[in-house]
Amino acid sequence: MKPCPICQTASGLRRLWDSSIIRCPDCGLAYVDPQPSFAELEKIYADAEYFHGQFYTDYIGDKAIAQANFQQRIDALRGYQPGGRLFEAGCAYGFFLELAQQYWTVEGIDLAGDAIRYAQETLKLNVQRGDFESHPPARESFEVVALWDTIEHLYDPVLAVRRSAEALRPGGVLALTTGDIDGWLPRLRGKNWRLIIPQHLFYFSRRSITRLLENHGLEVVHYSHVGYSRSLRQIAEALTWRHPDSRWRALLQRQINRLPFVDRPLFLNLYDIMFVIARKKPVHE
């Protein structure tokens, strides 16, 4: 078994649910072993069908709901860093950055070529295609680095946090959301937890994410569990993603799409997604 990427623990590791997911007994990080190659990951995100197939049926059409969720993150984030420069890793189609540019000078990066083209050409955002770990921002050049539902996808989240800390000016903040494997829902659902998907390589807890951040000079200043608004159609997509080609899934989607309130947002907090803000300690500390 691969040693824990955060604390390098190599003994006492155990597999969860007879799956490919290993959990560290020391820091609590869970991670996929063996991992797919970087080339395999790049192929997944380079395919336009990632945002318009198995997991989403109308990603762009759901923009308004996505931005309602992002606005809540922005409102909270401004309480810790109201201005300056902001970099988003895993920016996808740029829906967050479009809102964030009202308060910060924004940049972003993502592996998904189709998404980056939309962000560049339609939203006119300063974004680039690539992986964050090997294409980091310049040192001490940003007040905010954001990773919304992204760190669990990254090939090397330890390197990503190090790159984030290096990119921040002293006093700047790293903000992220990610699943909480110690939440009541994953403990109840096990391998059927809604966030156990092939694209998620790491599963954090409060203990493991705090340790990772502190290892790189970042002090947690905000921790909460957050909810999301989702349409009935999005909820149906999430519940049936494991059966993308089934007739019953297509029938269910057709029936739901006929409902007059299909796109009306519903807010739900299952207390299995963490919202964490960590501040880079000033040099004198």
HELIX and SHEET records of a PDB file:
HELIX    1   1 PHE A   38  ALA A   46  1                                   9    
HELIX    2   2 ALA A   48  TYR A   50  5                                   3    
HELIX    3   3 ILE A   60  ASP A   62  5                                   3    
HELIX    4   4 LYS A   63  LEU A   77  1                                  15    
HELIX    5   5 PHE A   95  ALA A  100  1                                   6    
HELIX    6   6 GLY A  113  GLU A  121  1                                   9    
HELIX    7   7 ILE A  151  HIS A  153  5                                   3    
HELIX    8   8 PRO A  157  ALA A  167  1                                  11    
HELIX    9   9 TRP A  184  ARG A  189  1                                   6    
HELIX   10  10 GLY A  190  ASN A  192  5                                   3    
HELIX   11  11 ARG A  206  GLU A  214  1                                   9    
HELIX   12  12 LEU A  232  THR A  240  1                                   9    
HELIX   13  13 ARG A  247  ASN A  257  1                                  11    
SHEET    1   A 4 ARG A  14  ARG A  15  0                                        
SHEET    2   A 4 ILE A  21  ARG A  23 -1                                        
SHEET    3   A 4 ALA A  30  VAL A  32 -1                                        
SHEET    4   A 4 PHE A 202  TYR A 203 -1                                        
SHEET    1   B 7 VAL A 127  ARG A 129  0                                        
SHEET    2   B 7 THR A 105  ASP A 110  1                                        
SHEET    3   B 7 ARG A  85  ALA A  89  1                                        
SHEET    4   B 7 PHE A 142  TRP A 148  1                                        
SHEET    5   B 7 LEU A 168  GLY A 179  1                                        
SHEET    6   B 7 ILE A 273  LYS A 280 -1                                        
SHEET    7   B 7 LEU A 218  HIS A 225 -1                                        
SHEET    1   C 2 TYR A 228  ARG A 230  0                                        
SHEET    2   C 2 LEU A 266  LEU A 268 -1                                        
END                                                                             
